Every structure is written in C-alpha cells, then in structure tokens.
C-alpha cells in the first residue's frame, strides 16, 4: 500500500492522504479509468458486490471493512474518512453499494448520499450511524438512502442487512423501525380523524404508463435487471425510467418514490 506520489505505483492498493484527496481511500482500486475491475492480468472478483465505505472513525472503518472483505458476497472498493475524498471516489468508481456515516469531519454524509444518488442511481445506499433519532433517519431517506443501521450492529447483522438491501429491501435497525412506525401511525390516526385531509398537488408532468409499470415493480422489490427482463427492455432503459420517475416525483430514493407514489395512488398500497 502506497501513498499518492510515493515510490512505485501499485495498482491494486492505493492510499490518498492529506496531500492527495484530503481523506483516506484504501482498498481495491484498479488502474485509472477502470474503476470496477481489478488490475490488468488479474481475474475479476466476479459475483462480489463492490462497496464504497465512508467512515471517519478508524476503528469502525476497519471493523466494517474486515466484515465485508471476509464475506463471500462483498468487497471494499475503497474506504474514505471524509466527505471530500468520498465525493472524489464517486467520480472515479461505480460502487454497487455505498455505506456511509453521516457525521464527517469536513461535511455531512447527506452530501455524499445525494451525490451518489445522482451519479449512480442504481447504487444501494446504506447509512451507518450512531444516531437513531427520527431527524437523522428521515433526513437520510429524503437524501436518497435506502437503509439505515446503527454502528453497533454485529458482523452477521451487517451482511444480513446488505443482503436485504441488494434484494430490493430497505433494512432499518429494529429499534429505529419501531420508533418510525409509532410516529407514522400517530400521523395516520390524526389524518384519519381530521376533516381536512392534506391536498395533494398534481404532478407537473404525469408518469407515463411505462414509468408506472417500472415503479410498480420497484415497489414490489424487483431489481433493475429483473424489471428489464419482465418488461423486455434493457437495464439501461430501466435506469433511465427510474431517473425520470425520481425527477417527476421530486424524490431522491427508491423508498421516497414508493411513499410518494402510494400517497398519490399511483401504485397499490401494501395489502390492497
């Protein structure tokens, strides 16, 4: 492992220190402009999901990285210790999963989440935080996160949450999920009893029939490749539809899109 500008360049391991990107990036980084492959001549790590890890605490970062690299299904593409280096990594890599803390020394993890959602809409985003309050959780979901777990999660819980995320679910630490359910059940009870229901403003541009089909399958937990197969279109076309859906609904994440679509009766609610 070498620092940027030090000695001979080893394309398999790279560390960017304060003289480089201002944060730490470690892990499997391929030669320039080939972010998702290993170095030339080496066989690709097929079947393992590439993860960008963003965490400023060294002990926590190393613990999560070790769990991922010991797993059969995941590998760390890079690990960053601040917002700036994470944003630069997103420009150079195409992660399938982003795992990020919220409190970073030079900014907010929400900025990393938003940047990832814009640049890599197919990427699953999991927040790892020590904060389990409603404000942090809802802020993360609004920014584009699709899951939220506490840093205290055990190793087997971490991989289980990632597996759920990759299957199209939205893993949330149980204690947080219960807190949110109680909150929204209370809101629902108040709305049901109120004679003045909130007015839903019509969309400036309605969803097309195809976009509704895509959104319905997204809500049922299908991944982009599976949606493409069902609708006989390419995965790239599915991603384009998802981007348009997000724009029309003014959201940044799958969970927010599903919530907004159900609120507008664009798709069926669970159990209906």
Backbone as CSV, one residue per row, in Angstrom:
resi,resn,N_x,N_y,N_z,CA_x,CA_y,CA_z,C_x,C_y,C_z
1,UNK,0.855,-1.186,0.000,0.000,0.000,0.000,0.889,1.234,0.000
2,UNK,0.634,2.186,-0.900,1.498,3.352,-1.025,0.667,4.615,-1.005
3,UNK,1.311,5.705,-0.598,0.636,6.995,-0.652,0.783,7.567,-2.046
4,UNK,-0.177,8.398,-2.434,-0.117,9.006,-3.761,1.187,9.770,-3.911
5,UNK,1.929,9.444,-4.949,3.178,10.131,-5.208,4.385,9.497,-4.549
6,UNK,4.190,8.429,-3.767,5.310,7.781,-3.086,5.757,6.539,-3.836
7,UNK,7.024,6.428,-4.114,7.601,5.197,-4.639,6.940,4.700,-5.907
8,UNK,6.966,3.370,-6.071,6.374,2.747,-7.245,4.875,2.629,-7.064
9,UNK,4.154,2.800,-8.157,2.698,2.717,-8.113,2.255,1.264,-8.150
10,UNK,1.476,0.882,-7.155,0.887,-0.446,-7.112,-0.599,-0.303,-7.411
11,UNK,-1.072,-0.748,-8.578,-2.456,-0.503,-8.981,-3.473,-1.224,-8.124
12,UNK,-3.056,-2.200,-7.314,-4.021,-2.950,-6.515,-4.343,-2.264,-5.185
13,UNK,-3.392,-1.488,-4.656,-3.598,-0.843,-3.363,-3.185,0.615,-3.461
14,UNK,-4.018,1.503,-2.961,-3.702,2.917,-3.076,-4.247,3.675,-1.884
15,UNK,-3.431,4.557,-1.322,-3.875,5.404,-0.226,-3.719,6.851,-0.662
16,UNK,-4.790,7.631,-0.540,-4.700,9.062,-0.795,-4.697,9.765,0.545
17,UNK,-3.594,10.416,0.890,-3.502,11.125,2.160,-3.902,12.570,2.004
18,UNK,-3.557,13.353,3.017,-3.954,14.758,3.017,-3.378,15.516,1.829
19,UNK,-2.257,15.039,1.297,-1.684,15.701,0.136,-2.393,15.341,-1.144
20,UNK,-3.266,14.323,-1.079,-3.980,13.920,-2.277,-5.401,14.433,-2.258
21,UNK,-6.346,13.590,-1.774,-7.739,13.966,-1.796,-8.216,14.520,-0.463
22,UNK,-7.326,14.651,0.506,-7.738,15.224,1.770,-8.345,14.206,2.717
23,UNK,-8.507,12.986,2.280,-9.060,11.937,3.125,-8.384,10.639,2.784
24,UNK,-8.844,9.585,3.347,-8.214,8.284,3.146,-9.038,7.439,2.209
25,UNK,-8.390,6.869,1.218,-9.049,5.892,0.365,-8.159,4.668,0.351
26,UNK,-8.693,3.565,0.816,-7.919,2.335,0.793,-8.759,1.251,0.166
27,UNK,-8.103,0.238,-0.348,-8.866,-0.885,-0.885,-8.458,-1.230,-2.296
28,UNK,-9.351,-1.892,-2.989,-9.068,-2.384,-4.316,-9.387,-1.303,-5.334
29,UNK,-8.379,-0.597,-5.782,-8.581,0.441,-6.782,-7.805,0.050,-8.019
30,UNK,-8.495,-0.091,-9.151,-7.869,-0.548,-10.385,-7.104,0.588,-11.039
31,UNK,-6.394,0.307,-12.133,-5.689,1.363,-12.853,-6.660,2.456,-13.280
32,UNK,-6.135,3.649,-13.622,-7.010,4.777,-13.941,-8.064,4.439,-14.978
33,UNK,-9.291,4.957,-14.729,-10.422,4.874,-15.638,-10.921,3.449,-15.859
34,UNK,-10.640,2.542,-14.926,-11.220,1.199,-14.955,-11.685,0.859,-13.550
35,UNK,-12.699,1.604,-13.040,-12.988,1.561,-11.612,-13.538,0.265,-11.077
36,UNK,-14.233,-0.520,-11.864,-14.885,-1.695,-11.323,-14.172,-2.998,-11.649
37,UNK,-12.956,-2.915,-12.148,-12.206,-4.121,-12.450,-10.921,-4.139,-11.643
38,UNK,-10.321,-5.319,-11.524,-9.030,-5.410,-10.860,-7.941,-5.054,-11.861
39,UNK,-6.690,-5.047,-11.433,-5.607,-4.636,-12.305,-5.439,-5.595,-13.469
40,UNK,-4.814,-5.101,-14.539,-4.662,-5.887,-15.755,-3.963,-7.200,-15.467
41,UNK,-4.516,-8.261,-16.033,-3.900,-9.567,-15.875,-4.468,-10.373,-14.740
42,UNK,-5.172,-9.733,-13.808,-5.761,-10.445,-12.684,-7.193,-10.822,-13.004
43,UNK,-7.662,-11.987,-12.567,-9.044,-12.360,-12.820,-9.989,-11.481,-12.022
44,UNK,-11.141,-11.073,-12.592,-12.076,-10.230,-11.866,-12.680,-10.972,-10.687
45,UNK,-13.066,-10.232,-9.652,-13.725,-10.836,-8.485,-15.213,-10.943,-8.784
46,UNK,-15.561,-11.855,-9.698,-16.933,-11.985,-10.154,-17.841,-12.424,-9.017
47,UNK,-19.050,-11.876,-9.017,-20.032,-12.264,-8.028,-19.966,-11.499,-6.731
48,UNK,-18.911,-10.730,-6.489,-18.805,-9.960,-5.252,-19.220,-8.513,-5.510
49,UNK,-20.069,-8.000,-4.667,-20.622,-6.656,-4.815,-19.613,-5.621,-4.336
50,UNK,-19.344,-4.617,-5.151,-18.381,-3.578,-4.805,-18.983,-2.526,-3.886
51,UNK,-18.306,-2.268,-2.757,-18.814,-1.351,-1.728,-17.859,-0.174,-1.555
52,UNK,-18.414,1.032,-1.547,-17.660,2.221,-1.148,-18.018,2.507,0.300
53,UNK,-17.025,2.502,1.176,-17.221,2.678,2.619,-16.738,4.062,3.038
54,UNK,-17.605,4.826,3.712,-17.257,6.178,4.152,-17.474,6.269,5.659
55,UNK,-16.390,6.368,6.407,-16.447,6.387,7.877,-15.167,7.031,8.402
56,UNK,-15.311,8.050,9.262,-14.124,8.772,9.713,-13.430,8.126,10.903
57,UNK,-14.135,7.316,11.680,-13.507,6.669,12.829,-12.702,5.452,12.362
58,UNK,-11.379,5.433,12.583,-10.543,4.360,12.052,-10.966,2.976,12.524
59,UNK,-11.284,2.843,13.806,-11.647,1.535,14.348,-12.925,1.016,13.681
60,UNK,-13.932,1.879,13.583,-15.201,1.470,12.965,-15.006,1.154,11.492
61,UNK,-14.221,1.988,10.816,-13.972,1.768,9.380,-13.288,0.430,9.152
62,UNK,-12.289,0.144,9.966,-11.567,-1.117,9.810,-12.456,-2.315,10.145
63,UNK,-13.327,-2.152,11.133,-14.220,-3.248,11.514,-15.195,-3.569,10.381
64,UNK,-15.811,-2.538,9.816,-16.749,-2.762,8.715,-16.020,-3.321,7.490
65,UNK,-14.845,-2.782,7.188,-14.085,-3.263,6.024,-13.713,-4.727,6.185
66,UNK,-13.323,-5.119,7.398,-12.954,-6.515,7.642,-14.158,-7.437,7.470
67,UNK,-15.326,-7.001,7.956,-16.541,-7.808,7.795,-16.855,-8.015,6.323
68,UNK,-16.747,-6.951,5.543,-17.064,-7.034,4.117,-16.076,-7.929,3.374
69,UNK,-14.804,-7.733,3.641,-13.793,-8.494,2.904,-13.749,-9.962,3.312
70,UNK,-14.244,-10.286,4.504,-14.317,-11.691,4.915,-15.563,-12.378,4.350
71,UNK,-16.511,-11.587,3.878,-17.758,-12.158,3.375,-17.556,-12.749,1.982
72,UNK,-18.478,-13.607,1.589,-18.411,-14.206,0.253,-18.984,-13.281,-0.819
73,UNK,-19.877,-12.366,-0.408,-20.606,-11.608,-1.416,-20.185,-10.173,-1.617
74,UNK,-19.265,-9.648,-0.770,-18.944,-8.224,-0.844,-17.440,-7.990,-0.810
75,UNK,-17.019,-6.873,-1.390,-15.627,-6.463,-1.321,-15.572,-4.947,-1.242
76,UNK,-14.586,-4.425,-0.554,-14.426,-2.984,-0.397,-13.669,-2.434,-1.606
77,UNK,-14.331,-1.583,-2.367,-13.661,-0.912,-3.481,-12.744,0.180,-2.958
78,UNK,-13.245,0.913,-1.964,-12.467,1.997,-1.362,-13.089,2.345,-0.028
79,UNK,-12.269,2.888,0.879,-12.756,3.351,2.172,-12.270,4.770,2.377
80,UNK,-13.186,5.687,2.670,-12.854,7.113,2.794,-13.135,7.596,4.207
81,UNK,-12.347,8.579,4.649,-12.554,9.065,6.009,-13.092,10.489,6.066
82,UNK,-13.460,11.067,4.916,-14.107,12.367,4.948,-14.969,12.560,3.704
83,UNK,-15.712,13.656,3.714,-16.669,13.930,2.645,-15.963,14.179,1.314
84,UNK,-14.909,14.957,1.342,-14.214,15.335,0.110,-13.683,14.117,-0.635
85,UNK,-13.017,13.222,0.085,-12.455,12.050,-0.578,-13.558,11.117,-1.072
86,UNK,-14.692,11.085,-0.347,-15.813,10.244,-0.782,-16.394,10.758,-2.094
87,UNK,-16.533,12.083,-2.215,-17.062,12.665,-3.441,-16.117,12.415,-4.616
88,UNK,-14.819,12.486,-4.347,-13.850,12.198,-5.414,-13.890,10.728,-5.801
89,UNK,-14.062,9.861,-4.810,-14.148,8.427,-5.103,-15.374,8.117,-5.962
90,UNK,-16.477,8.816,-5.708,-17.690,8.593,-6.502,-17.498,8.997,-7.958
91,UNK,-16.564,9.913,-8.205,-16.265,10.310,-9.578,-15.455,9.250,-10.304
92,UNK,-14.693,8.459,-9.556,-13.761,7.513,-10.154,-14.225,6.061,-10.094
93,UNK,-15.153,5.770,-9.214,-15.626,4.408,-9.028,-17.114,4.315,-9.329
94,UNK,-17.580,3.112,-9.559,-19.008,2.862,-9.772,-19.470,1.815,-8.770
95,UNK,-19.601,2.201,-7.498,-19.976,1.223,-6.468,-21.393,0.713,-6.667
96,UNK,-21.607,-0.519,-6.239,-22.957,-1.076,-6.231,-23.651,-0.805,-4.910
97,UNK,-22.842,-0.568,-3.867,-23.375,-0.208,-2.552,-22.506,0.907,-1.970
98,UNK,-23.170,1.912,-1.402,-22.485,2.940,-0.611,-22.876,2.739,0.836
99,UNK,-21.884,2.599,1.711,-22.112,2.567,3.156,-21.470,3.824,3.725
100,UNK,-22.266,4.703,4.310,-21.697,5.972,4.761,-22.189,6.402,6.134
101,UNK,-21.281,7.014,6.871,-21.613,7.673,8.121,-22.215,9.033,7.768
102,UNK,-22.871,9.673,8.724,-23.451,10.996,8.488,-22.546,12.119,8.987
103,UNK,-21.918,11.925,10.143,-21.068,12.956,10.713,-19.632,12.809,10.250
104,UNK,-19.240,13.585,9.239,-17.882,13.530,8.699,-17.150,14.821,9.057
105,UNK,-15.831,14.779,9.180,-15.093,15.938,9.692,-15.190,17.191,8.831
106,UNK,-15.425,17.029,7.533,-15.444,18.201,6.652,-16.805,18.421,5.992
107,UNK,-17.836,17.779,6.490,-19.148,17.957,5.877,-20.120,16.894,6.360
108,UNK,-21.234,16.803,5.654,-22.276,15.859,6.028,-22.313,14.664,5.084
109,UNK,-22.576,13.499,5.665,-22.758,12.317,4.837,-23.954,12.438,3.915
110,UNK,-24.880,13.342,4.238,-26.031,13.568,3.358,-25.580,14.062,1.988
111,UNK,-24.514,14.858,1.957,-23.985,15.336,0.679,-23.428,14.180,-0.144
112,UNK,-22.813,13.227,0.541,-22.292,12.037,-0.148,-23.451,11.206,-0.701
113,UNK,-24.507,11.077,0.101,-25.686,10.312,-0.327,-26.312,10.946,-1.569
114,UNK,-26.496,12.257,-1.536,-27.107,12.956,-2.679,-26.256,12.814,-3.928
115,UNK,-24.946,12.963,-3.773,-24.042,12.849,-4.917,-24.091,11.446,-5.501
116,UNK,-24.133,10.446,-4.640,-24.191,9.060,-5.097,-25.507,8.783,-5.822
117,UNK,-26.623,9.280,-5.258,-27.933,9.060,-5.873,-28.001,9.685,-7.260
118,UNK,-27.339,10.833,-7.437,-27.326,11.489,-8.750,-26.416,10.755,-9.729
119,UNK,-25.213,10.425,-9.289,-24.214,9.853,-10.193,-24.439,8.369,-10.460
120,UNK,-24.961,7.648,-9.458,-25.127,6.195,-9.571,-26.517,5.799,-9.070
121,UNK,-27.569,6.070,-9.855,-28.933,5.819,-9.374,-29.232,4.363,-9.065
122,UNK,-28.460,3.455,-9.618,-28.685,2.031,-9.337,-27.981,1.566,-8.067
123,UNK,-27.178,2.441,-7.471,-26.413,2.078,-6.271,-27.318,2.058,-5.044
124,UNK,-27.197,1.008,-4.235,-27.915,0.943,-2.965,-27.134,1.730,-1.917
125,UNK,-27.851,2.484,-1.080,-27.195,3.364,-0.115,-27.624,2.999,1.295
126,UNK,-26.658,2.605,2.115,-26.916,2.208,3.494,-26.190,3.157,4.445
127,UNK,-26.939,3.795,5.318,-26.351,4.679,6.322,-25.897,3.847,7.520
128,UNK,-24.690,4.132,8.005,-24.185,3.527,9.233,-23.940,4.671,10.203
129,UNK,-24.676,4.701,11.295,-24.626,5.872,12.165,-24.767,5.486,13.625
130,UNK,-24.330,6.367,14.499,-24.547,6.178,15.927,-25.830,6.876,16.367
131,UNK,-26.449,7.624,15.438,-27.675,8.348,15.743,-28.883,7.586,15.208
132,UNK,-29.864,7.340,16.085,-31.058,6.623,15.657,-32.315,7.459,15.786
133,UNK,-32.168,8.776,15.879,-33.338,9.634,16.046,-34.039,9.862,14.712
134,UNK,-35.277,10.290,14.825,-36.131,10.469,13.651,-35.556,11.453,12.633
135,UNK,-34.994,12.562,13.109,-34.487,13.590,12.203,-33.370,13.050,11.310
136,UNK,-32.421,12.320,11.912,-31.320,11.768,11.123,-31.818,10.719,10.128
137,UNK,-32.729,9.860,10.579,-33.216,8.783,9.713,-34.000,9.356,8.535
138,UNK,-34.956,10.233,8.810,-35.784,10.791,7.740,-34.954,11.666,6.803
139,UNK,-34.001,12.407,7.360,-33.120,13.211,6.509,-32.323,12.349,5.548
140,UNK,-31.876,11.203,6.026,-31.107,10.283,5.179,-31.974,9.695,4.073
141,UNK,-33.191,9.296,4.428,-34.105,8.724,3.439,-34.454,9.755,2.376
142,UNK,-34.714,10.990,2.801,-35.028,12.046,1.845,-33.853,12.322,0.915
143,UNK,-32.633,12.189,1.426,-31.444,12.431,0.597,-31.209,11.328,-0.417
144,UNK,-31.734,10.120,-0.146,-31.554,9.025,-1.102,-31.154,7.698,-0.510
145,UNK,-31.023,7.625,0.823,-30.640,6.354,1.459,-31.770,5.337,1.353
146,UNK,-31.398,4.075,1.220,-32.393,3.002,1.134,-32.327,2.077,2.346
147,UNK,-31.436,2.365,3.280,-31.340,1.588,4.506,-30.621,2.386,5.568
148,UNK,-30.815,2.015,6.858,-30.226,2.774,7.954,-29.987,1.829,9.127
149,UNK,-28.709,1.644,9.485,-28.391,0.772,10.609,-27.448,1.489,11.567
150,UNK,-27.451,1.041,12.806,-26.564,1.616,13.804,-25.178,0.971,13.724
151,UNK,-24.167,1.715,14.124,-22.791,1.217,14.059,-22.563,0.037,14.993
152,UNK,-23.427,-0.120,15.950,-23.277,-1.205,16.922,-23.680,-2.570,16.356
153,UNK,-24.130,-2.611,15.107,-24.578,-3.869,14.502,-23.458,-4.909,14.518
154,UNK,-23.833,-6.163,14.779,-22.876,-7.266,14.762,-22.511,-7.627,13.318
155,UNK,-21.423,-8.388,13.169,-20.924,-8.724,11.838,-21.983,-9.429,10.993
156,UNK,-22.664,-10.430,11.572,-23.662,-11.150,10.792,-24.859,-10.272,10.466
157,UNK,-25.151,-9.288,11.320,-26.240,-8.352,11.038,-25.885,-7.447,9.876
158,UNK,-24.632,-7.030,9.801,-24.191,-6.144,8.722,-24.393,-6.809,7.365
159,UNK,-23.909,-8.030,7.223,-24.056,-8.724,5.936,-25.513,-9.061,5.658
160,UNK,-26.283,-9.372,6.699,-27.706,-9.660,6.503,-28.437,-8.413,6.008
161,UNK,-28.105,-7.257,6.577,-28.719,-6.006,6.127,-28.344,-5.720,4.671
162,UNK,-27.091,-5.961,4.317,-26.662,-5.741,2.937,-27.386,-6.689,1.985
163,UNK,-27.553,-7.932,2.389,-28.284,-8.895,1.558,-29.716,-8.415,1.322
164,UNK,-30.349,-7.915,2.384,-31.710,-7.384,2.261,-31.744,-6.198,1.299
165,UNK,-30.769,-5.324,1.428,-30.666,-4.153,0.562,-30.540,-4.569,-0.897
166,UNK,-29.700,-5.558,-1.170,-29.459,-5.995,-2.549,-30.661,-6.738,-3.140
167,UNK,-31.521,-7.257,-2.270,-32.739,-7.922,-2.756,-33.875,-6.925,-2.984
168,UNK,-33.582,-5.644,-2.778,-34.601,-4.635,-3.007,-35.294,-4.152,-1.755
169,UNK,-34.869,-4.635,-0.581,-35.473,-4.209,0.673,-34.833,-2.946,1.208
170,UNK,-35.360,-2.465,2.327,-34.831,-1.266,2.974,-34.570,-1.580,4.442
171,UNK,-33.409,-2.155,4.750,-33.122,-2.553,6.128,-32.977,-1.372,7.067
172,UNK,-33.611,-1.469,8.214,-33.510,-0.457,9.259,-33.369,-1.195,10.588
173,UNK,-32.457,-0.738,11.413,-32.295,-1.338,12.735,-33.661,-1.408,13.425
174,UNK,-34.039,-2.580,13.962,-35.397,-2.773,14.504,-35.872,-1.702,15.470
175,UNK,-35.003,-1.254,16.375,-35.434,-0.235,17.343,-35.813,1.069,16.645
176,UNK,-35.094,1.404,15.568,-35.404,2.619,14.806,-36.704,2.427,14.037
177,UNK,-36.865,1.251,13.434,-38.075,0.970,12.659,-39.323,1.092,13.531
178,UNK,-39.245,0.580,14.763,-40.402,0.652,15.657,-40.713,2.111,16.004
179,UNK,-39.674,2.884,16.248,-39.861,4.303,16.558,-40.553,5.021,15.402
180,UNK,-40.122,4.747,14.164,-40.723,5.386,12.986,-42.163,4.927,12.786
181,UNK,-42.416,3.643,12.998,-43.778,3.126,12.850,-44.729,3.814,13.820
182,UNK,-44.295,3.961,15.057,-45.144,4.631,16.045,-45.416,6.070,15.630
183,UNK,-44.375,6.711,15.108,-44.516,8.096,14.673,-45.541,8.207,13.551
184,UNK,-45.400,7.370,12.517,-46.283,7.481,11.362,-47.671,6.920,11.644
185,UNK,-47.788,5.971,12.554,-49.116,5.509,12.956,-49.873,6.650,13.629
186,UNK,-49.143,7.436,14.416,-49.769,8.589,15.060,-50.226,9.619,14.047
187,UNK,-49.385,9.878,13.038,-49.748,10.818,11.985,-50.963,10.319,11.224
188,UNK,-50.973,9.001,10.929,-52.089,8.420,10.185,-53.389,8.527,10.954
189,UNK,-53.338,8.300,12.282,-54.539,8.397,13.099,-55.078,9.820,13.109
190,UNK,-54.165,10.791,13.189,-54.597,12.186,13.191,-55.221,12.569,11.863
191,UNK,-54.601,12.099,10.769,-55.115,12.426,9.435,-56.479,11.803,9.208
192,UNK,-56.659,10.566,9.705,-57.928,9.875,9.514,-59.059,10.571,10.259
193,UNK,-58.739,11.157,11.430,-59.749,11.821,12.237,-60.010,13.257,11.797
194,UNK,-59.130,13.789,10.970,-59.245,15.192,10.576,-60.197,15.357,9.398
195,UNK,-61.094,16.334,9.467,-61.983,16.582,8.329,-61.264,17.261,7.182
196,UNK,-60.051,17.745,7.456,-59.303,18.459,6.420,-58.082,17.633,6.029
197,UNK,-58.253,16.755,5.070,-57.133,15.946,4.596,-56.166,16.832,3.814
198,UNK,-54.876,16.566,3.878,-53.920,17.366,3.105,-54.153,17.226,1.611
199,UNK,-54.093,18.359,0.909,-54.308,18.367,-0.538,-53.045,17.907,-1.251
200,UNK,-53.227,16.992,-2.192,-52.102,16.514,-2.988,-52.021,17.349,-4.260
201,UNK,-50.903,18.048,-4.422,-50.727,18.895,-5.601,-50.436,18.006,-6.817
202,UNK,-51.168,18.189,-7.917,-50.936,17.354,-9.101,-49.500,17.495,-9.611
203,UNK,-48.995,16.432,-10.193,-47.652,16.461,-10.766,-47.610,17.391,-11.963
204,UNK,-46.505,18.106,-12.100,-46.345,18.986,-13.263,-46.321,18.175,-14.549
205,UNK,-45.742,16.984,-14.471,-45.694,16.072,-15.621,-46.059,14.674,-15.135
206,UNK,-47.206,14.147,-15.529,-47.650,12.833,-15.045,-46.698,11.715,-15.463
207,UNK,-46.711,10.635,-14.708,-45.936,9.454,-15.076,-46.565,8.788,-16.292
208,UNK,-45.720,8.324,-17.187,-46.208,7.573,-18.339,-46.634,6.177,-17.887
209,UNK,-47.331,5.470,-18.757,-47.758,4.121,-18.427,-46.556,3.221,-18.159
210,UNK,-45.518,3.351,-18.965,-44.310,2.541,-18.773,-43.643,2.883,-17.450
211,UNK,-43.600,4.175,-17.097,-42.990,4.577,-15.833,-43.777,4.020,-14.650
212,UNK,-45.085,3.960,-14.777,-45.904,3.354,-13.716,-45.600,1.865,-13.586
213,UNK,-45.419,1.199,-14.715,-45.078,-0.224,-14.680,-43.749,-0.438,-13.963
214,UNK,-42.758,0.380,-14.312,-41.438,0.269,-13.690,-41.542,0.547,-12.195
215,UNK,-42.256,1.608,-11.825,-42.383,1.981,-10.420,-43.109,0.904,-9.624
216,UNK,-44.107,0.296,-10.212,-44.839,-0.778,-9.535,-43.926,-1.961,-9.234
217,UNK,-43.060,-2.303,-10.183,-42.124,-3.417,-9.975,-41.046,-3.042,-8.960
218,UNK,-40.597,-1.790,-8.986,-39.640,-1.318,-7.981,-40.245,-1.452,-6.583
219,UNK,-41.510,-1.058,-6.449,-42.191,-1.131,-5.162,-42.349,-2.555,-4.671
220,UNK,-42.393,-3.503,-5.605,-42.533,-4.917,-5.234,-41.178,-5.566,-4.964
221,UNK,-40.097,-4.775,-5.052,-38.778,-5.271,-4.658,-37.919,-5.798,-5.781
222,UNK,-38.377,-5.647,-7.030,-37.580,-6.139,-8.153,-36.385,-5.222,-8.395
223,UNK,-35.256,-5.811,-8.783,-34.069,-5.050,-9.130,-34.127,-4.666,-10.600
224,UNK,-33.243,-3.758,-11.015,-33.302,-3.217,-12.369,-33.201,-4.305,-13.440
225,UNK,-32.298,-5.256,-13.240,-32.128,-6.321,-14.232,-33.390,-7.175,-14.338
226,UNK,-34.033,-7.415,-13.211,-35.262,-8.217,-13.209,-36.413,-7.461,-13.871
227,UNK,-36.476,-6.154,-13.631,-37.504,-5.334,-14.275,-37.305,-5.335,-15.786
228,UNK,-36.051,-5.218,-16.200,-35.740,-5.227,-17.638,-36.207,-6.530,-18.282
229,UNK,-35.973,-7.633,-17.594,-36.373,-8.932,-18.133,-37.893,-9.052,-18.222
230,UNK,-38.585,-8.574,-17.218,-40.048,-8.671,-17.195,-40.696,-7.797,-18.262
231,UNK,-40.116,-6.621,-18.499,-40.719,-5.671,-19.437,-40.090,-5.724,-20.831
232,UNK,-39.113,-6.636,-21.008,-38.456,-6.826,-22.300,-37.784,-5.534,-22.789
233,UNK,-37.095,-4.889,-21.854,-36.304,-3.711,-22.185,-34.921,-3.883,-21.577
234,UNK,-34.010,-2.993,-21.895,-32.644,-3.121,-21.376,-32.545,-2.532,-19.973
235,UNK,-31.586,-3.012,-19.163,-31.369,-2.414,-17.834,-31.088,-0.922,-17.905
236,UNK,-30.380,-0.495,-18.962,-30.094,0.927,-19.134,-31.388,1.723,-19.295
237,UNK,-32.339,1.169,-20.033,-33.635,1.834,-20.215,-34.388,1.905,-18.892
238,UNK,-34.289,0.844,-18.092,-34.925,0.852,-16.771,-34.352,1.982,-15.920
239,UNK,-33.043,2.125,-15.901,-32.389,3.180,-15.121,-32.855,4.554,-15.601
240,UNK,-32.998,4.719,-16.918,-33.476,5.990,-17.463,-34.892,6.285,-16.982
241,UNK,-35.743,5.248,-16.967,-37.109,5.425,-16.462,-37.097,5.809,-14.985
242,UNK,-36.242,5.153,-14.208,-36.169,5.438,-12.771,-35.736,6.888,-12.538
243,UNK,-34.760,7.354,-13.302,-34.316,8.747,-13.185,-35.469,9.707,-13.455
244,UNK,-36.243,9.417,-14.508,-37.381,10.280,-14.854,-38.453,10.236,-13.768
245,UNK,-38.679,9.067,-13.217,-39.661,8.926,-12.127,-39.241,9.780,-10.937
246,UNK,-37.958,9.697,-10.565,-37.448,10.487,-9.445,-37.643,11.979,-9.712
247,UNK,-37.348,12.401,-10.934,-37.481,13.815,-11.291,-38.931,14.266,-11.189
248,UNK,-39.845,13.462,-11.726,-41.261,13.847,-11.736,-41.857,13.860,-10.335
249,UNK,-41.411,12.939,-9.485,-41.937,12.873,-8.122,-41.154,13.762,-7.158
250,UNK,-40.052,14.359,-7.656,-39.195,15.227,-6.843,-38.662,14.488,-5.621
251,UNK,-38.096,13.286,-5.859,-37.525,12.476,-4.791,-36.112,12.051,-5.186
252,UNK,-35.401,11.460,-4.214,-34.015,11.054,-4.474,-33.737,9.599,-4.138
253,UNK,-34.756,8.847,-3.763,-34.509,7.466,-3.379,-35.698,6.590,-3.730
254,UNK,-35.453,5.287,-3.744,-36.492,4.303,-4.024,-37.592,4.357,-2.966
255,UNK,-37.177,4.429,-1.684,-38.170,4.458,-0.608,-39.059,5.686,-0.717
256,UNK,-38.460,6.847,-1.007,-39.236,8.080,-1.131,-40.164,8.027,-2.341
257,UNK,-39.690,7.417,-3.438,-40.517,7.299,-4.645,-41.739,6.427,-4.378
258,UNK,-41.536,5.326,-3.664,-42.645,4.419,-3.343,-43.650,5.120,-2.438
259,UNK,-43.146,5.815,-1.417,-44.029,6.536,-0.500,-44.852,7.580,-1.249
260,UNK,-44.188,8.361,-2.092,-44.877,9.424,-2.827,-45.890,8.847,-3.811
261,UNK,-45.523,7.748,-4.470,-46.440,7.121,-5.430,-47.679,6.569,-4.730
262,UNK,-47.489,5.973,-3.552,-48.631,5.459,-2.794,-49.503,6.598,-2.282
263,UNK,-48.863,7.678,-1.863,-49.607,8.844,-1.385,-50.488,9.420,-2.483
264,UNK,-50.019,9.320,-3.717,-50.754,9.854,-4.869,-51.624,8.791,-5.544
265,UNK,-51.652,7.583,-4.942,-52.436,6.474,-5.513,-52.006,6.116,-6.932
266,UNK,-50.696,6.261,-7.183,-50.152,5.875,-8.482,-49.874,4.385,-8.552
267,UNK,-49.655,3.768,-7.386,-49.465,2.328,-7.284,-50.262,1.830,-6.102
268,UNK,-50.505,0.539,-6.045,-51.289,-0.054,-4.954,-50.503,0.008,-3.654
269,UNK,-51.219,0.211,-2.570,-50.610,0.144,-1.240,-50.496,-1.292,-0.804
270,UNK,-49.551,-1.615,0.089,-49.420,-2.981,0.573,-50.732,-3.487,1.174
271,UNK,-51.127,-4.687,0.779,-52.336,-5.298,1.318,-53.593,-4.904,0.595
272,UNK,-53.483,-3.980,-0.388,-54.692,-3.542,-1.090,-54.969,-4.417,-2.300
